[in-house]
């Protein structure tokens, strides 16, 4: 089992009546609400918290990309990752990811990810998300009906660039390059492991299977909504004759762990309620613009979930107890959270857990302590799960090695 500590940098000072007075905290978020000096502090705090995770038993630290939002203020995750590769020495750096269709030309992703990989000594996990409709269609104005085609073409260009040993021409529908020649190339050969964050599209499942990429279910919708999605993915894996290796899947979970459930609720309940009931306020109409979802995926979504589109985008609950009941947050004593995580991992057959231990308006000192306590008291309970049965082929080989060993290997490779 591998554990990735993940930062969603939400603005922590939205007004109490935000949901009643503002349409959405994504796409149309009011920029006057976000003080630049406060945001700058939040970025530095996020790096500090991820470094604390790297020191506390997590296998990787992670960031992602979103736009026009106060829910996850990370328009350039590579800037944060560049700091993390310098501030950490032996954990993987997981960028989930660069939204390929938003880079023009997308070879830029090949260049920047290669920079991060060589700077880190080969510790990069490269995320290739399709991107949310809020980011792609509404914030960047990309035609929803073109997104899949743009995405596949961008993936082809990037992976060809990483494999090429000389300049080449690329003549695609959306990108034409006389000289595709990204320098440097990644340290990892033939390329860094590629993870595909997704939320249940059949096409994404097929894309992961056909390219041997890892599928990461990164919704904040909780286990009860997500179990059908993971079941659908593994059904697709088996239908294609591929072994259901748990390490080809990842799952995101919000945690609240303490000596008891009551203590977890007292310490982390307000931050969880703030995140789900205020910061993650998204207007339903931004969720699925016409053309972004294929008929096959739409049919599968309703078949698997049995809920309406508006319900799929409803992540609110009256209070912390209801958030836990809906499985948006896994909470309880350290032993209880460990047991729940093991049960979740076994039921979803997932060998990588993306853990969120800092969220909403949680103060930095509280988040730091929580992150370290989960690393020390929860993760060891299920550390070896799946390790004796399956090989993890979607993880940087250099991650987990002591810095002096990894540096020696890099020097030898250079010679």
C-alpha positions as CSV (number, residue, x, y, z in Angstrom):
1,X,0.0,0.0,0.0
2,X,1.2,3.5,-0.9
3,X,0.1,6.7,0.7
4,X,0.1,10.1,-1.0
5,X,-0.5,13.2,1.1
6,X,-2.4,15.7,-0.9
7,X,-3.1,19.4,-0.6
8,X,-6.3,21.1,-1.8
9,X,-5.6,24.8,-1.1
10,X,-9.0,26.2,-0.3
11,X,-9.5,29.8,0.7
12,X,-10.3,29.7,4.4
13,X,-12.2,33.0,5.0
14,X,-15.3,32.9,2.8
15,X,-18.2,34.7,4.5
16,X,-20.7,32.6,6.4
17,X,-23.5,33.4,4.0
18,X,-21.3,32.6,1.0
19,X,-23.6,29.8,-0.4
20,X,-26.7,32.0,-0.1
21,X,-25.1,35.1,-1.6
22,X,-22.8,33.6,-4.3
23,X,-23.6,31.3,-7.2
24,X,-20.5,29.3,-7.1
25,X,-16.9,29.1,-5.8
26,X,-15.8,27.8,-9.2
27,X,-15.8,29.5,-12.5
28,X,-17.6,32.6,-11.3
29,X,-15.9,32.9,-7.9
30,X,-15.8,36.6,-6.8
31,X,-12.1,37.6,-7.1
32,X,-12.6,40.4,-4.5
33,X,-13.0,37.7,-1.8
34,X,-9.4,36.5,-2.1
35,X,-6.7,38.6,-0.5
36,X,-3.4,38.1,-2.4
37,X,-1.3,38.3,0.7
38,X,-3.4,35.7,2.4
39,X,-3.2,33.4,-0.6
40,X,0.6,33.8,-0.7
41,X,0.7,32.6,2.9
42,X,-1.5,29.6,2.1
43,X,0.8,28.5,-0.7
44,X,3.8,28.6,1.7
45,X,1.8,26.8,4.3
46,X,0.8,24.1,1.9
47,X,4.5,23.4,1.0
48,X,5.4,23.3,4.7
49,X,2.6,20.8,5.3
50,X,3.6,18.6,2.5
51,X,7.2,18.6,3.7
52,X,5.9,17.5,7.1
53,X,4.1,14.7,5.4
54,X,7.3,13.6,3.7
55,X,8.9,13.5,7.1
56,X,6.1,11.5,8.6
57,X,5.9,8.2,6.7
58,X,3.9,9.1,3.6
59,X,5.3,7.7,0.3
60,X,4.5,10.7,-1.8
61,X,3.3,14.3,-1.7
62,X,0.8,15.6,-4.2
63,X,-0.7,18.7,-5.8
64,X,-3.2,19.3,-8.6
65,X,-4.4,21.9,-11.2
66,X,-7.6,23.9,-11.0
67,X,-8.6,27.4,-12.3
68,X,-11.0,30.2,-11.4
69,X,-11.7,28.8,-8.0
70,X,-11.3,29.3,-4.3
71,X,-11.8,25.6,-3.6
72,X,-8.3,24.6,-4.8
73,X,-6.2,27.6,-5.7
74,X,-3.6,25.7,-7.8
75,X,-3.5,27.1,-11.3
76,X,0.1,26.0,-11.7
77,X,0.9,22.8,-9.7
78,X,4.3,22.6,-11.3
79,X,5.4,25.7,-9.3
80,X,4.5,24.0,-6.1
81,X,6.1,20.7,-7.2
82,X,9.4,22.6,-8.1
83,X,9.6,23.6,-4.4
84,X,8.7,20.1,-3.2
85,X,11.5,18.4,-5.2
86,X,14.0,20.7,-3.4
87,X,12.4,20.4,0.0
88,X,12.1,16.6,0.0
89,X,14.6,13.9,-0.6
90,X,13.1,10.4,-0.8
91,X,9.4,10.6,-1.4
92,X,7.6,10.6,-4.8
93,X,6.3,14.0,-6.0
94,X,2.9,13.4,-7.5
95,X,1.4,16.1,-9.8
96,X,-2.2,15.1,-10.4
97,X,-1.7,16.7,-12.8
98,X,-1.2,18.9,-15.8
99,X,-4.5,19.2,-17.7
100,X,-3.2,18.4,-21.1
101,X,-5.8,20.2,-23.2
102,X,-5.0,23.5,-21.5
103,X,-1.4,23.7,-22.7
104,X,-0.7,25.1,-26.1
105,X,1.3,23.4,-27.4
106,X,1.0,20.4,-25.0
107,X,4.7,19.6,-25.5
108,X,5.1,22.2,-22.7
109,X,3.9,19.4,-20.3
110,X,6.7,17.1,-21.6
111,X,9.3,19.8,-20.9
112,X,8.1,20.9,-17.5
113,X,7.5,17.4,-16.2
114,X,11.0,16.4,-17.5
115,X,12.5,19.3,-15.6
116,X,10.7,18.1,-12.4
117,X,11.9,14.6,-12.9
118,X,15.5,15.4,-13.4
119,X,15.5,17.9,-10.5
120,X,14.0,15.3,-8.2
121,X,16.4,12.5,-9.2
122,X,13.6,10.5,-10.8
123,X,10.8,10.8,-8.3
124,X,8.1,12.3,-10.4
125,X,4.6,10.8,-10.9
126,X,3.1,12.5,-13.9
127,X,-0.7,13.1,-13.8
128,X,-2.5,13.5,-17.2
129,X,-6.1,14.6,-16.3
130,X,-8.8,15.3,-18.8
131,X,-9.7,18.2,-16.6
132,X,-13.0,19.2,-15.1
133,X,-15.5,21.0,-17.2
134,X,-15.2,23.9,-14.8
135,X,-11.6,24.3,-15.8
136,X,-11.6,23.3,-19.4
137,X,-14.9,24.3,-20.9
138,X,-15.8,27.3,-18.7
139,X,-12.5,28.7,-17.4
140,X,-10.5,28.1,-20.6
141,X,-13.2,28.2,-23.2
142,X,-12.4,24.9,-24.9
143,X,-15.1,23.3,-26.9
144,X,-16.4,20.4,-24.8
145,X,-16.9,18.2,-27.9
146,X,-13.2,18.4,-28.7
147,X,-11.8,17.7,-25.3
148,X,-11.3,13.9,-25.7
149,X,-9.7,14.3,-29.1
150,X,-7.4,17.1,-27.9
151,X,-6.5,15.0,-24.9
152,X,-5.6,11.9,-26.9
153,X,-3.5,13.9,-29.3
154,X,-1.7,15.7,-26.5
155,X,-0.9,12.4,-24.8
156,X,0.5,11.0,-28.1
157,X,2.7,14.1,-28.5
158,X,4.1,14.1,-25.0
159,X,4.9,10.4,-24.8
160,X,6.5,10.5,-28.3
161,X,8.6,13.4,-27.2
162,X,9.8,11.6,-24.1
163,X,10.7,8.5,-26.2
164,X,12.4,10.4,-29.1
165,X,16.2,10.5,-29.5
166,X,16.1,13.1,-32.2
167,X,13.8,16.0,-33.3
168,X,10.6,15.0,-35.1
169,X,7.7,16.5,-36.9
170,X,4.2,16.4,-35.4
171,X,1.2,17.0,-37.5
172,X,-1.9,16.6,-35.5
173,X,-5.4,18.0,-35.8
174,X,-4.9,20.5,-33.1
175,X,-1.1,20.9,-32.9
176,X,1.5,21.1,-35.7
177,X,5.2,21.3,-34.9
178,X,8.0,21.3,-37.4
179,X,10.5,20.6,-34.7
180,X,9.4,18.7,-31.6
181,X,12.5,18.4,-29.6
182,X,11.9,18.9,-25.8
183,X,15.1,19.2,-23.8
184,X,15.7,17.7,-21.2
185,X,14.2,14.3,-21.4
186,X,13.0,12.6,-18.1
187,X,15.5,10.8,-16.0
188,X,13.0,7.9,-15.6
189,X,13.1,5.6,-18.6
190,X,11.1,5.2,-20.8
191,X,9.1,7.8,-18.9
192,X,7.8,8.7,-15.5
193,X,4.7,6.7,-14.3
194,X,1.5,8.2,-15.6
195,X,-1.6,8.5,-13.5
196,X,-4.9,9.5,-14.9
197,X,-7.3,11.2,-12.5
198,X,-10.9,10.6,-13.4
199,X,-14.4,10.6,-12.1
200,X,-16.0,7.7,-13.9
201,X,-15.9,8.1,-17.6
202,X,-15.9,4.8,-19.5
203,X,-13.4,6.3,-22.1
204,X,-11.0,7.1,-19.3
205,X,-11.1,3.5,-18.0
206,X,-10.4,2.3,-21.5
207,X,-7.6,4.8,-22.0
208,X,-5.9,3.7,-18.8
209,X,-6.2,0.0,-19.8
210,X,-5.0,0.5,-23.3
211,X,-2.0,2.5,-22.3
212,X,-1.2,0.7,-19.0
213,X,-1.7,3.9,-17.0
214,X,-2.9,4.1,-13.4
215,X,-6.6,5.2,-12.9
216,X,-7.0,7.5,-9.9
217,X,-10.5,8.2,-8.7
218,X,-10.1,11.7,-7.3
219,X,-13.6,12.8,-6.6
220,X,-14.5,14.0,-3.1
221,X,-17.8,12.2,-3.2
222,X,-16.8,9.6,-0.7
223,X,-16.8,5.8,-0.8
224,X,-20.6,5.2,-1.0
225,X,-20.9,7.1,-4.3
226,X,-17.6,6.0,-5.5
227,X,-17.8,2.2,-4.9
228,X,-19.8,1.8,-8.1
229,X,-17.3,3.7,-10.1
230,X,-14.4,1.6,-8.9
231,X,-16.4,-1.6,-9.5
232,X,-17.1,-0.4,-13.1
233,X,-13.4,0.3,-13.6
234,X,-12.3,-3.2,-12.4
235,X,-15.0,-4.8,-14.6
236,X,-13.5,-3.0,-17.5
237,X,-10.0,-4.1,-16.6
238,X,-11.1,-7.8,-16.4
239,X,-13.1,-7.5,-19.6
240,X,-9.9,-6.5,-21.4
241,X,-8.0,-9.5,-20.0
242,X,-5.8,-7.4,-17.7
243,X,-4.8,-8.6,-14.3
244,X,-6.7,-6.6,-11.6
245,X,-3.5,-5.4,-9.9
246,X,-4.6,-3.1,-7.0
247,X,-1.6,-0.9,-7.7
248,X,-3.1,0.2,-11.0
249,X,-5.7,2.1,-9.0
250,X,-5.8,5.0,-6.6
251,X,-8.5,6.5,-4.4
252,X,-8.8,9.9,-2.6
253,X,-10.0,10.0,1.0
254,X,-10.5,12.8,3.6
255,X,-9.4,11.8,7.1
256,X,-10.2,12.9,10.6
257,X,-8.3,10.8,13.1
258,X,-7.7,11.3,16.8
259,X,-7.8,9.3,20.1
260,X,-11.6,9.1,19.7
261,X,-14.4,10.0,17.3
262,X,-15.5,12.7,19.7
263,X,-12.1,14.3,19.7
264,X,-11.8,14.0,15.9
265,X,-15.1,15.8,15.5
266,X,-14.1,18.5,17.9
267,X,-10.7,19.1,16.2
268,X,-11.5,18.6,12.5
269,X,-15.3,18.9,12.3
270,X,-15.5,22.7,11.7
271,X,-12.8,22.5,8.9
272,X,-14.7,19.6,7.2
273,X,-18.0,21.4,7.4
274,X,-16.4,24.5,6.0
275,X,-14.8,22.7,3.0
276,X,-17.9,20.6,2.0
277,X,-20.6,23.1,2.8
278,X,-18.9,26.4,1.8
279,X,-15.6,26.1,-0.1
280,X,-16.8,23.3,-2.4
281,X,-19.9,25.2,-3.5
282,X,-20.2,24.5,-7.3
283,X,-23.2,25.5,-9.4
284,X,-24.6,22.3,-10.9
285,X,-24.8,23.7,-14.4
286,X,-21.0,23.9,-14.6
287,X,-20.7,20.1,-14.0
288,X,-21.6,18.6,-17.4
289,X,-21.8,21.0,-20.4
290,X,-23.3,19.6,-23.6
291,X,-20.9,17.4,-25.5
292,X,-18.4,16.7,-22.6
293,X,-19.9,13.3,-21.7
294,X,-20.4,10.5,-24.3
295,X,-23.6,8.6,-24.4
296,X,-21.9,5.4,-23.2
297,X,-20.5,7.2,-20.1
298,X,-23.8,9.0,-19.4
299,X,-25.6,5.7,-19.5
300,X,-23.0,4.0,-17.3
301,X,-23.1,6.9,-14.8
302,X,-26.9,6.5,-14.3
303,X,-26.6,2.8,-14.3
304,X,-23.9,2.7,-11.6
305,X,-25.0,5.6,-9.4
306,X,-28.8,5.8,-9.8
307,X,-28.7,9.6,-8.9
308,X,-29.3,12.7,-10.9
309,X,-26.7,15.0,-12.3
310,X,-27.5,17.6,-9.6
311,X,-27.2,15.0,-6.9
312,X,-23.8,14.0,-8.2
313,X,-22.6,17.5,-7.6
314,X,-24.2,17.8,-4.2
315,X,-21.4,17.4,-1.6
316,X,-23.1,19.3,1.3
317,X,-24.3,17.9,4.6
318,X,-25.8,19.6,7.7
319,X,-22.8,18.7,9.9
320,X,-19.8,16.6,10.5
321,X,-21.8,13.5,11.5
322,X,-23.6,13.6,8.2
323,X,-20.4,14.0,6.3
324,X,-19.1,10.9,8.0
325,X,-22.3,9.1,7.4
326,X,-22.1,9.9,3.7
327,X,-18.5,8.7,3.7
328,X,-17.2,12.1,2.6
329,X,-14.9,11.9,5.6
330,X,-13.4,8.8,7.3
331,X,-13.3,9.6,11.0
332,X,-12.7,8.1,14.3
333,X,-9.9,6.8,16.5
334,X,-6.5,6.0,15.0
335,X,-7.3,2.3,15.1
336,X,-10.8,2.8,13.7
337,X,-9.6,4.9,10.8
338,X,-6.9,2.3,10.0
339,X,-9.5,-0.4,10.0
340,X,-11.8,1.7,7.8
341,X,-9.0,2.4,5.3
342,X,-8.1,-1.3,5.1
343,X,-11.8,-2.2,4.5
344,X,-12.1,0.5,1.9
345,X,-8.9,-0.5,0.1
346,X,-10.0,-4.2,0.0
347,X,-13.5,-3.4,-1.2
348,X,-12.3,-1.0,-3.9
349,X,-9.2,-3.2,-4.7
350,X,-7.0,0.0,-4.6
351,X,-3.4,0.0,-3.6
352,X,-2.8,3.7,-3.5
353,X,-4.6,6.0,-1.1
354,X,-4.5,9.7,-1.7
355,X,-5.0,11.1,1.8
356,X,-6.3,14.6,2.6
357,X,-5.4,15.5,6.2
358,X,-5.5,19.3,5.8
359,X,-8.7,20.9,4.4
360,X,-11.1,23.8,4.5
361,X,-10.1,26.4,7.1
362,X,-8.0,24.1,9.3
363,X,-5.3,26.1,11.1
364,X,-1.8,25.2,10.0
365,X,-0.6,24.0,13.4
366,X,-3.7,21.7,13.7
367,X,-3.1,20.4,10.1
368,X,0.6,19.8,10.8
369,X,-0.2,17.8,13.9
370,X,-3.0,15.8,12.2
371,X,-0.8,15.0,9.2
372,X,2.1,13.7,11.4
373,X,-0.3,11.7,13.7
374,X,-1.9,10.0,10.8
375,X,1.5,9.1,9.4
376,X,2.7,7.7,12.7
377,X,-0.5,6.0,14.0
378,X,-2.7,5.1,11.1
379,X,-0.6,4.3,8.0
380,X,1.6,1.6,9.7
381,X,-1.5,-0.4,10.3
382,X,-2.0,-1.2,6.6
383,X,1.4,-0.4,5.2
384,X,2.0,-3.9,3.8
385,X,-1.4,-4.4,2.2
386,X,-1.1,-6.0,-1.3
387,X,2.7,-5.9,-1.2
388,X,3.2,-9.7,-1.1
389,X,0.7,-10.4,-3.9
390,X,1.3,-7.7,-6.5
391,X,4.1,-5.7,-8.1
392,X,3.8,-1.9,-8.1
393,X,4.7,-0.9,-11.7
394,X,3.3,2.6,-11.5
395,X,5.8,4.1,-9.0
396,X,9.1,5.8,-9.4
397,X,11.9,3.4,-8.6
398,X,14.0,6.2,-7.0
399,X,11.2,7.1,-4.5
400,X,11.9,5.7,-1.1
401,X,15.6,5.3,-1.5
402,X,17.9,7.3,0.9
403,X,19.1,10.4,-0.8
404,X,22.8,9.4,-0.8
405,X,21.9,6.1,-2.6
406,X,19.7,7.8,-5.1
407,X,22.3,10.5,-5.8
408,X,25.0,7.8,-6.3
409,X,22.7,6.1,-8.8
410,X,22.2,9.3,-10.7
411,X,25.9,10.0,-10.8
412,X,26.5,6.5,-12.2
413,X,23.8,6.9,-14.8
414,X,25.4,10.2,-15.9
415,X,28.8,8.5,-16.3
